[in-house]
Amino acid sequence: MLTDLIAAAAAALSFLTVLPAPRTEWTPARLRYFPVVLPLAGLVVGGLGALLFAGFSCWGASATLRSVLMALFYLFITGGLHMDGLMDTCDAVFSRQGREERLRILSDASAGAFAVMGCVTVLLLKIGAFSELLGVERINVSAALTFLPVYSRLGVGVLFYLPFAREDGLALTLGKARLPAGRLLLLAGGAALTAAAISFLGPRWLVVPLTGGVFLHFYKRWCVRVFGGITGDLLGAFVELSETLMLLALVFA
C-alpha cells in the first residue's frame, strides 16, 4: 500500500507539474490513490510559489512586473495544463451548443476566441491580485499562498468522484480506479488544513477556503448539468478558476 501511495504521488507530481519526478507505471492499484494524493502536488506548487513571492517582496522592481512574473510562474510550473483545460472549457461553454457538441469542442485542440478571452481574463485577475498582495505583510501572504494550490487540488480530487462525461479520456483513465473512501479522506484533509491555517493566519483566513468550497459545490452541479459529468479539461478549468477566486478572496481577507 505504501509503495503504491508513493508511486501515485510521484505520478501526480510528474503529470501536474514540469518538475522532475521518478517514472512510475500507472497500474490500477496505484491509480486508485491518484485523487487522494493530488493535494501533495498542490503543496509543492504552493510552496515554490510562496518562496518566489517572498523573494519578490524584497525586490525593488515595480509591482506590475513582479505580479506578472508571479502569474506566469504558476503557468510555467504546471506546464499550462490547467490553463489549457480552462481555454477548452470556455470555447465549449460559450459556444451555446448542446451537450454532445460541447463535449466535442472540449476535445478539439484548436483555440477559439472564447478560449483566448478566458485565458486573458484569468491572467489579468491574477496579476491584479498579486499586485495588491505585494503591498501586504509578506510572511502571512507567503504562508497563505502555500495553501491555495492545495485547496484547488483537494477540489479536483473530490470532482473525480462525479460521473465521467465521456466513456474515454484522461479523467476516466486517472479516476476510474478511485479509492471508495477517498472523497471522505479529501474532505477530512481539507477540514484539518483549514483548522491549521486559521490557527496560523487568523480567523479572517476562513473566507478563502469558504470561497473555494462554495465554488466547488456549484461547479460540481454545473459539470453534471451542462456536461453530464467531468472531463480532464473541466478539472483543469476548476484549478484555474478556484485559485483565481481564492486569490481574490485573499485580497479582501
MILO-544970 format. One record per residue (C-alpha): x, y, z; residue number from 0. Coordinates in nm, 2 decimals. Layout:
REM residues N
x=X y=Y z=Z i=NUM;
...
This chain:
REM residues 253
x=0.00 y=0.00 z=0.00 i=0;
x=0.27 y=0.25 z=0.10 i=1;
x=0.46 y=0.17 z=-0.22 i=2;
x=0.15 y=0.23 z=-0.43 i=3;
x=0.08 y=0.55 z=-0.25 i=4;
x=0.43 y=0.69 z=-0.30 i=5;
x=0.41 y=0.59 z=-0.67 i=6;
x=0.08 y=0.76 z=-0.71 i=7;
x=0.23 y=1.08 z=-0.55 i=8;
x=0.52 y=1.07 z=-0.79 i=9;
x=0.28 y=1.02 z=-1.09 i=10;
x=0.07 y=1.32 z=-0.97 i=11;
x=0.38 y=1.54 z=-0.94 i=12;
x=0.50 y=1.43 z=-1.28 i=13;
x=0.17 y=1.48 z=-1.45 i=14;
x=0.06 y=1.80 z=-1.29 i=15;
x=0.39 y=1.99 z=-1.29 i=16;
x=0.70 y=2.03 z=-1.50 i=17;
x=0.92 y=1.92 z=-1.21 i=18;
x=1.13 y=1.60 z=-1.25 i=19;
x=0.98 y=1.30 z=-1.07 i=20;
x=1.06 y=0.93 z=-1.07 i=21;
x=0.88 y=0.75 z=-1.35 i=22;
x=0.62 y=0.50 z=-1.23 i=23;
x=0.39 y=0.26 z=-1.40 i=24;
x=0.03 y=0.37 z=-1.39 i=25;
x=-0.13 y=0.05 z=-1.26 i=26;
x=-0.49 y=0.03 z=-1.13 i=27;
x=-0.35 y=-0.04 z=-0.78 i=28;
x=-0.16 y=0.29 z=-0.79 i=29;
x=-0.42 y=0.50 z=-0.97 i=30;
x=-0.68 y=0.43 z=-0.70 i=31;
x=-0.48 y=0.67 z=-0.48 i=32;
x=-0.44 y=0.93 z=-0.75 i=33;
x=-0.73 y=1.16 z=-0.64 i=34;
x=-0.61 y=1.14 z=-0.28 i=35;
x=-0.25 y=1.24 z=-0.34 i=36;
x=-0.33 y=1.54 z=-0.57 i=37;
x=-0.30 y=1.79 z=-0.28 i=38;
x=0.06 y=1.68 z=-0.23 i=39;
x=0.14 y=1.81 z=-0.58 i=40;
x=-0.05 y=2.13 z=-0.49 i=41;
x=0.17 y=2.16 z=-0.18 i=42;
x=0.48 y=2.16 z=-0.39 i=43;
x=0.34 y=2.42 z=-0.63 i=44;
x=0.22 y=2.63 z=-0.34 i=45;
x=0.55 y=2.61 z=-0.15 i=46;
x=0.75 y=2.72 z=-0.45 i=47;
x=0.51 y=3.00 z=-0.53 i=48;
x=0.53 y=3.12 z=-0.17 i=49;
x=0.91 y=3.12 z=-0.18 i=50;
x=0.90 y=3.32 z=-0.50 i=51;
x=0.65 y=3.57 z=-0.36 i=52;
x=0.87 y=3.62 z=-0.05 i=53;
x=1.17 y=3.69 z=-0.28 i=54;
x=0.97 y=3.93 z=-0.50 i=55;
x=0.86 y=4.11 z=-0.19 i=56;
x=1.22 y=4.21 z=-0.13 i=57;
x=1.29 y=4.31 z=-0.49 i=58;
x=1.28 y=4.67 z=-0.58 i=59;
x=1.12 y=4.62 z=-0.92 i=60;
x=0.77 y=4.76 z=-1.00 i=61;
x=0.47 y=4.58 z=-0.85 i=62;
x=0.34 y=4.53 z=-1.21 i=63;
x=0.65 y=4.34 z=-1.32 i=64;
x=0.66 y=4.12 z=-1.01 i=65;
x=0.29 y=4.05 z=-1.03 i=66;
x=0.32 y=3.94 z=-1.40 i=67;
x=0.61 y=3.71 z=-1.31 i=68;
x=0.41 y=3.56 z=-1.03 i=69;
x=0.12 y=3.48 z=-1.26 i=70;
x=0.35 y=3.34 z=-1.52 i=71;
x=0.52 y=3.12 z=-1.26 i=72;
x=0.21 y=2.92 z=-1.20 i=73;
x=0.15 y=2.89 z=-1.57 i=74;
x=0.50 y=2.76 z=-1.61 i=75;
x=0.52 y=2.52 z=-1.32 i=76;
x=0.20 y=2.34 z=-1.43 i=77;
x=0.31 y=2.33 z=-1.79 i=78;
x=0.00 y=2.52 z=-1.89 i=79;
x=-0.20 y=2.20 z=-1.83 i=80;
x=-0.48 y=2.37 z=-1.63 i=81;
x=-0.49 y=2.68 z=-1.85 i=82;
x=-0.54 y=2.46 z=-2.15 i=83;
x=-0.84 y=2.30 z=-1.98 i=84;
x=-0.98 y=2.64 z=-1.90 i=85;
x=-0.94 y=2.76 z=-2.26 i=86;
x=-1.11 y=2.45 z=-2.40 i=87;
x=-1.39 y=2.48 z=-2.14 i=88;
x=-1.45 y=2.85 z=-2.24 i=89;
x=-1.48 y=2.75 z=-2.60 i=90;
x=-1.72 y=2.47 z=-2.52 i=91;
x=-1.94 y=2.66 z=-2.28 i=92;
x=-1.98 y=2.99 z=-2.47 i=93;
x=-2.05 y=2.80 z=-2.80 i=94;
x=-2.41 y=2.77 z=-2.66 i=95;
x=-2.44 y=2.43 z=-2.83 i=96;
x=-2.59 y=2.11 z=-2.70 i=97;
x=-2.41 y=1.87 z=-2.47 i=98;
x=-2.26 y=1.64 z=-2.74 i=99;
x=-2.13 y=1.94 z=-2.94 i=100;
x=-1.98 y=2.09 z=-2.62 i=101;
x=-1.80 y=1.76 z=-2.54 i=102;
x=-1.67 y=1.76 z=-2.90 i=103;
x=-1.54 y=2.11 z=-2.86 i=104;
x=-1.37 y=2.02 z=-2.54 i=105;
x=-1.16 y=1.76 z=-2.72 i=106;
x=-1.08 y=1.99 z=-3.00 i=107;
x=-0.71 y=2.10 z=-2.98 i=108;
x=-0.77 y=2.44 z=-3.15 i=109;
x=-0.83 y=2.75 z=-2.95 i=110;
x=-1.11 y=2.99 z=-3.04 i=111;
x=-1.19 y=3.35 z=-2.94 i=112;
x=-1.36 y=3.25 z=-2.61 i=113;
x=-1.05 y=3.05 z=-2.51 i=114;
x=-0.83 y=3.35 z=-2.56 i=115;
x=-1.06 y=3.58 z=-2.37 i=116;
x=-1.09 y=3.33 z=-2.08 i=117;
x=-0.71 y=3.30 z=-2.06 i=118;
x=-0.65 y=3.67 z=-2.06 i=119;
x=-0.93 y=3.74 z=-1.81 i=120;
x=-0.78 y=3.49 z=-1.55 i=121;
x=-0.43 y=3.61 z=-1.60 i=122;
x=-0.53 y=3.98 z=-1.56 i=123;
x=-0.72 y=3.90 z=-1.24 i=124;
x=-0.43 y=3.71 z=-1.10 i=125;
x=-0.19 y=3.99 z=-1.19 i=126;
x=-0.42 y=4.24 z=-1.02 i=127;
x=-0.45 y=4.03 z=-0.71 i=128;
x=-0.07 y=3.98 z=-0.68 i=129;
x=-0.02 y=4.35 z=-0.72 i=130;
x=-0.24 y=4.41 z=-0.42 i=131;
x=-0.09 y=4.13 z=-0.21 i=132;
x=0.27 y=4.25 z=-0.27 i=133;
x=0.19 y=4.55 z=-0.05 i=134;
x=0.08 y=4.33 z=0.24 i=135;
x=0.29 y=4.19 z=0.52 i=136;
x=0.49 y=3.93 z=0.34 i=137;
x=0.51 y=3.64 z=0.58 i=138;
x=0.14 y=3.58 z=0.62 i=139;
x=0.08 y=3.62 z=0.25 i=140;
x=0.35 y=3.38 z=0.16 i=141;
x=0.21 y=3.12 z=0.40 i=142;
x=-0.14 y=3.18 z=0.26 i=143;
x=-0.02 y=3.13 z=-0.10 i=144;
x=0.12 y=2.79 z=0.01 i=145;
x=-0.24 y=2.67 z=0.08 i=146;
x=-0.42 y=2.78 z=-0.23 i=147;
x=-0.29 y=2.52 z=-0.47 i=148;
x=-0.35 y=2.25 z=-0.21 i=149;
x=-0.72 y=2.36 z=-0.18 i=150;
x=-0.77 y=2.36 z=-0.55 i=151;
x=-0.62 y=2.01 z=-0.59 i=152;
x=-0.84 y=1.89 z=-0.30 i=153;
x=-1.13 y=2.01 z=-0.50 i=154;
x=-1.01 y=1.82 z=-0.81 i=155;
x=-0.98 y=1.51 z=-0.60 i=156;
x=-1.34 y=1.55 z=-0.49 i=157;
x=-1.45 y=1.61 z=-0.85 i=158;
x=-1.30 y=1.28 z=-0.95 i=159;
x=-1.60 y=1.12 z=-0.77 i=160;
x=-1.85 y=1.26 z=-1.01 i=161;
x=-1.97 y=1.07 z=-1.31 i=162;
x=-1.75 y=1.08 z=-1.61 i=163;
x=-1.89 y=1.28 z=-1.91 i=164;
x=-1.72 y=1.05 z=-2.17 i=165;
x=-1.65 y=0.68 z=-2.20 i=166;
x=-1.29 y=0.76 z=-2.27 i=167;
x=-1.05 y=1.04 z=-2.20 i=168;
x=-0.79 y=1.14 z=-1.94 i=169;
x=-1.03 y=1.19 z=-1.64 i=170;
x=-1.17 y=0.83 z=-1.68 i=171;
x=-0.82 y=0.69 z=-1.72 i=172;
x=-0.69 y=0.86 z=-1.40 i=173;
x=-1.01 y=0.82 z=-1.19 i=174;
x=-1.19 y=0.50 z=-1.28 i=175;
x=-0.99 y=0.30 z=-1.01 i=176;
x=-1.06 y=0.57 z=-0.74 i=177;
x=-1.04 y=0.47 z=-0.38 i=178;
x=-1.40 y=0.43 z=-0.24 i=179;
x=-1.33 y=0.62 z=0.08 i=180;
x=-1.11 y=0.88 z=-0.10 i=181;
x=-1.37 y=1.16 z=-0.10 i=182;
x=-1.41 y=1.14 z=0.28 i=183;
x=-1.04 y=1.15 z=0.32 i=184;
x=-1.01 y=1.45 z=0.10 i=185;
x=-1.29 y=1.64 z=0.28 i=186;
x=-1.13 y=1.55 z=0.62 i=187;
x=-0.80 y=1.66 z=0.50 i=188;
x=-0.95 y=1.99 z=0.38 i=189;
x=-1.11 y=2.05 z=0.72 i=190;
x=-0.78 y=1.97 z=0.90 i=191;
x=-0.59 y=2.20 z=0.67 i=192;
x=-0.84 y=2.48 z=0.73 i=193;
x=-0.81 y=2.45 z=1.11 i=194;
x=-0.43 y=2.46 z=1.09 i=195;
x=-0.44 y=2.76 z=0.86 i=196;
x=-0.68 y=2.95 z=1.08 i=197;
x=-0.46 y=2.89 z=1.39 i=198;
x=-0.16 y=3.03 z=1.20 i=199;
x=-0.32 y=3.30 z=0.98 i=200;
x=-0.61 y=3.41 z=1.19 i=201;
x=-0.99 y=3.38 z=1.15 i=202;
x=-1.00 y=3.62 z=0.85 i=203;
x=-0.84 y=3.34 z=0.65 i=204;
x=-1.17 y=3.14 z=0.67 i=205;
x=-1.31 y=3.35 z=0.38 i=206;
x=-1.06 y=3.18 z=0.15 i=207;
x=-1.15 y=2.82 z=0.20 i=208;
x=-1.52 y=2.92 z=0.22 i=209;
x=-1.49 y=3.08 z=-0.12 i=210;
x=-1.32 y=2.77 z=-0.26 i=211;
x=-1.58 y=2.54 z=-0.10 i=212;
x=-1.88 y=2.73 z=-0.23 i=213;
x=-1.73 y=2.74 z=-0.58 i=214;
x=-1.67 y=2.36 z=-0.56 i=215;
x=-2.03 y=2.30 z=-0.46 i=216;
x=-2.17 y=2.49 z=-0.75 i=217;
x=-1.91 y=2.37 z=-1.00 i=218;
x=-1.99 y=2.01 z=-0.93 i=219;
x=-2.36 y=2.07 z=-1.00 i=220;
x=-2.28 y=2.27 z=-1.31 i=221;
x=-2.05 y=2.00 z=-1.46 i=222;
x=-2.32 y=1.74 z=-1.42 i=223;
x=-2.60 y=1.96 z=-1.56 i=224;
x=-2.41 y=2.10 z=-1.85 i=225;
x=-2.17 y=1.82 z=-1.95 i=226;
x=-2.31 y=1.51 z=-1.77 i=227;
x=-2.00 y=1.48 z=-1.56 i=228;
x=-1.64 y=1.56 z=-1.56 i=229;
x=-1.36 y=1.56 z=-1.81 i=230;
x=-0.99 y=1.64 z=-1.79 i=231;
x=-1.05 y=1.98 z=-1.93 i=232;
x=-1.32 y=2.06 z=-1.67 i=233;
x=-1.08 y=1.96 z=-1.40 i=234;
x=-0.81 y=2.19 z=-1.53 i=235;
x=-1.06 y=2.47 z=-1.56 i=236;
x=-1.16 y=2.42 z=-1.20 i=237;
x=-0.80 y=2.46 z=-1.08 i=238;
x=-0.76 y=2.79 z=-1.26 i=239;
x=-1.10 y=2.93 z=-1.16 i=240;
x=-1.09 y=2.82 z=-0.80 i=241;
x=-0.74 y=2.95 z=-0.75 i=242;
x=-0.83 y=3.29 z=-0.90 i=243;
x=-1.13 y=3.32 z=-0.68 i=244;
x=-0.94 y=3.23 z=-0.37 i=245;
x=-0.67 y=3.47 z=-0.46 i=246;
x=-0.92 y=3.75 z=-0.49 i=247;
x=-1.07 y=3.64 z=-0.16 i=248;
x=-0.73 y=3.66 z=0.00 i=249;
x=-0.70 y=4.02 z=-0.12 i=250;
x=-1.03 y=4.10 z=0.06 i=251;
x=-0.92 y=3.90 z=0.37 i=252;
